[in-house]
Amino acid sequence: MLTRLLPAAVAALWLGSALPAGAQVAPSVAEAAAYGGMHAAAWRGDAAAVRRLAAAEPWSIDARDAHGRTPLHAAAFAGQRAVIRVLAEAGAKLDLLENDRYDSVTIAAVADDGQTLALLLSLGASAKQITSRYDGTALIAAAHLGHAGVVRQLIAAGAPLDHVNNLHWTATIEAIVLGDGGPRHQATLAALIEAGANLEIADRHGRTPLQLARSRGYAAMEQMLETALGRRRSTGR
């Protein structure tokens, strides 16, 4: 059992180092080992057990662990797509938030798990929720990490392009200020530009995405933004 939990534990440690303090927390090895019932079945990917438990103990479908995670959250962290489908069919609520206010969509987005994200969205989970203590969105979280493919999926699912979180940052701004200016974040910025994200929304200090990219020496991003802004101004869009 322990060997099956180690990859998830490593992923949790990586996520913790990549995100700001207070970011989402996957079940630890100890927590997962202590799981019973529906949470245990969801975490280990036992879809048959989840189906049996849903019929015998319907109350357990949206039960919470000590961190407020439902079986769906556990399955999303573990990438257990068969279980996610069974839980949805059994009536699990797809948009519940755990204690740090993350939903299953944001969990999959942060993990860069496009397959799990696609399944959740196809089952009716929303890309529009306000999540996290930062009052952000899955799109902002994915842009921060440079998960360009996930960003495109979320945009296609109607994620709010220009939502401003309580740090006064949009997805566009986070792709710059929390990115490294490299190919992944450039591709993320390109996706946001192509989708029509507002490039003039400034941070709380009045700095626009272009000014932020320029101040960081992100020449490629600066060029992308200058080109997009010039095109929009010339066309009146």
C-alpha positions in Angstrom: 0.0 0.0 0.0 2.8 2.4 1.0 4.4 2.1 -2.4 1.2 3.1 -4.1 0.9 6.2 -1.9 4.5 7.5 -2.4 4.0 9.1 -5.9 1.1 11.1 -4.5 3.1 12.1 -1.5 6.0 13.3 -3.7 3.5 15.3 -5.8 2.1 16.9 -2.7 5.6 18.0 -1.6 6.3 19.4 -5.1 3.0 21.3 -5.1 3.7 22.7 -1.7 7.0 24.1 -2.9 5.6 25.5 -6.2 2.7 27.4 -4.7 2.4 30.4 -2.3 2.0 29.6 1.4 -1.5 28.3 2.2 -1.9 26.5 -1.1 -3.8 23.3 -1.5 -2.7 20.3 0.5 -3.0 16.7 -0.8 -3.5 13.9 1.7 -0.3 13.0 3.4 1.0 9.4 3.4 -0.2 9.1 7.0 -3.6 10.6 6.3 -4.1 8.3 3.3 -3.0 5.2 5.3 -5.5 6.1 7.9 -8.4 6.5 5.5 -11.3 4.0 5.8 -14.5 3.5 3.9 -15.3 5.8 1.0 -12.2 7.9 1.3 -9.9 4.9 1.2 -11.7 3.4 -1.8 -11.6 6.7 -3.7 -7.9 7.3 -2.9 -6.8 3.8 -4.0 -9.0 3.9 -7.2 -11.3 1.0 -6.2 -14.3 2.0 -8.3 -16.2 -1.2 -7.5 -15.9 -0.5 -3.7 -17.0 3.1 -4.2 -20.1 1.9 -6.1 -20.9 -0.6 -3.3 -20.4 2.0 -0.6 -22.5 4.6 -2.4 -25.4 2.2 -2.5 -25.0 1.0 1.2 -23.8 4.3 2.7 -25.1 7.2 0.6 -24.2 9.7 3.3 -20.5 8.8 2.7 -20.5 10.1 -0.9 -19.7 13.7 0.2 -18.2 12.9 3.6 -15.3 15.0 4.8 -11.9 14.1 6.2 -10.1 16.2 8.8 -9.0 18.7 6.1 -12.5 18.9 4.7 -11.7 16.8 1.6 -14.5 14.7 0.2 -13.9 11.4 -1.6 -14.0 13.4 -4.8 -11.2 15.6 -3.7 -9.2 12.6 -2.7 -9.8 11.0 -6.1 -8.9 14.2 -7.9 -5.6 14.4 -6.0 -4.8 10.8 -6.8 -6.0 11.1 -10.5 -8.5 8.3 -10.0 -10.7 9.0 -13.0 -12.8 5.8 -12.8 -13.7 6.6 -9.2 -14.6 10.2 -10.2 -17.0 9.0 -12.7 -18.6 6.5 -10.3 -18.9 9.2 -7.6 -20.6 11.6 -10.1 -23.0 8.9 -11.2 -23.8 8.3 -7.5 -24.7 12.0 -7.0 -21.5 13.4 -5.5 -21.4 17.2 -5.4 -18.7 18.2 -7.9 -18.1 21.8 -6.8 -17.6 21.4 -3.0 -14.6 23.2 -1.5 -12.2 21.7 1.1 -10.9 23.6 4.1 -8.5 25.8 2.0 -11.4 26.5 -0.4 -10.1 24.3 -3.3 -12.5 22.4 -5.5 -11.8 19.3 -7.6 -11.3 21.4 -10.8 -8.6 23.5 -9.2 -6.9 20.4 -7.8 -6.7 18.9 -11.3 -5.6 22.2 -12.8 -2.8 22.7 -10.4 -1.6 19.1 -10.9 -1.6 19.8 -14.7 -3.8 16.7 -15.0 -5.7 17.5 -18.2 -7.4 14.1 -18.4 -8.9 14.4 -14.9 -9.8 18.0 -15.6 -11.5 17.1 -18.9 -13.5 14.4 -17.1 -14.6 16.7 -14.3 -15.8 19.3 -16.8 -17.6 16.8 -18.9 -19.5 15.6 -15.8 -20.6 19.1 -15.0 -18.0 20.5 -12.7 -17.6 24.3 -13.1 -14.5 26.2 -14.3 -16.1 29.4 -12.9 -15.8 28.9 -9.2 -14.0 31.3 -6.9 -11.5 29.2 -5.0 -8.7 29.4 -2.4 -8.0 31.9 0.3 -6.8 34.2 -2.5 -10.3 34.4 -3.9 -8.9 33.2 -7.2 -9.9 30.6 -9.9 -8.6 27.4 -11.3 -7.5 29.5 -14.3 -5.4 31.8 -12.2 -3.8 28.9 -10.5 -3.0 27.1 -13.8 -1.6 30.4 -15.3 0.6 30.9 -12.3 2.2 27.5 -12.9 2.4 27.8 -16.7 0.1 24.9 -17.4 -0.8 26.2 -20.9 -2.8 23.1 -22.0 -5.0 23.3 -18.8 -5.4 27.0 -19.3 -6.8 26.4 -22.7 -9.2 23.7 -21.4 -10.4 26.1 -18.7 -10.9 28.9 -21.1 -12.9 26.7 -23.4 -15.1 25.7 -20.3 -15.9 29.4 -19.6 -13.4 30.2 -16.9 -13.6 34.0 -16.1 -10.6 35.5 -18.1 -10.3 38.7 -16.1 -11.2 37.7 -12.6 -9.1 39.7 -10.1 -8.1 37.9 -6.9 -7.5 39.4 -3.5 -3.8 40.0 -4.4 -5.2 42.2 -7.2 -3.8 39.8 -9.9 -5.5 38.3 -12.9 -4.5 35.1 -14.7 -2.5 37.2 -17.1 -0.7 39.0 -14.3 0.0 35.8 -12.5 1.5 34.2 -15.6 4.0 37.0 -15.5 4.7 37.8 -11.9 4.7 34.2 -10.7 6.1 32.8 -13.9 9.7 32.4 -15.0 9.3 34.1 -18.4 10.1 30.8 -20.2 8.3 28.7 -22.8 5.5 27.4 -20.5 4.5 30.8 -19.3 4.9 32.3 -22.7 2.4 29.6 -24.1 0.1 30.4 -21.2 0.2 34.1 -21.9 -0.4 33.4 -25.6 -3.5 31.4 -24.7 -4.9 34.2 -22.6 -4.2 36.8 -25.3 -5.8 34.7 -28.0 -8.9 34.2 -25.8 -9.2 38.0 -25.4 -8.1 38.6 -21.9 -8.0 42.2 -20.8 -4.3 43.3 -21.0 -4.8 46.6 -19.4 -6.0 45.5 -15.9 -3.2 46.7 -13.5 -2.1 45.3 -10.2 -2.7 47.2 -7.0 0.3 49.4 -7.7 -1.0 50.4 -11.1 1.4 48.2 -13.1 0.0 46.7 -16.3 1.0 43.3 -17.6 3.3 45.0 -20.1 5.0 47.0 -17.5 5.4 43.9 -15.3 6.9 41.9 -18.1 9.3 44.7 -19.0 10.4 45.2 -15.4 11.3 41.5 -15.1 13.2 41.4 -18.3 10.8 38.9 -19.9 11.5 40.1 -23.5 9.4 37.5 -25.2 6.4 38.3 -23.1 7.0 42.0 -23.5 7.0 41.5 -27.3 3.8 39.4 -27.2 2.0 42.0 -25.1 3.1 44.9 -27.3 2.0 43.1 -30.4 -1.4 42.2 -29.0 -2.0 45.7 -27.6 -1.0 47.3 -30.9 -3.3 45.0 -32.9 -6.2 45.6 -30.5 -5.8 49.3 -30.6 -5.5 49.4 -34.4 -8.8 47.4 -34.7 -10.6 49.1 -31.9 -11.0 45.9 -30.0 
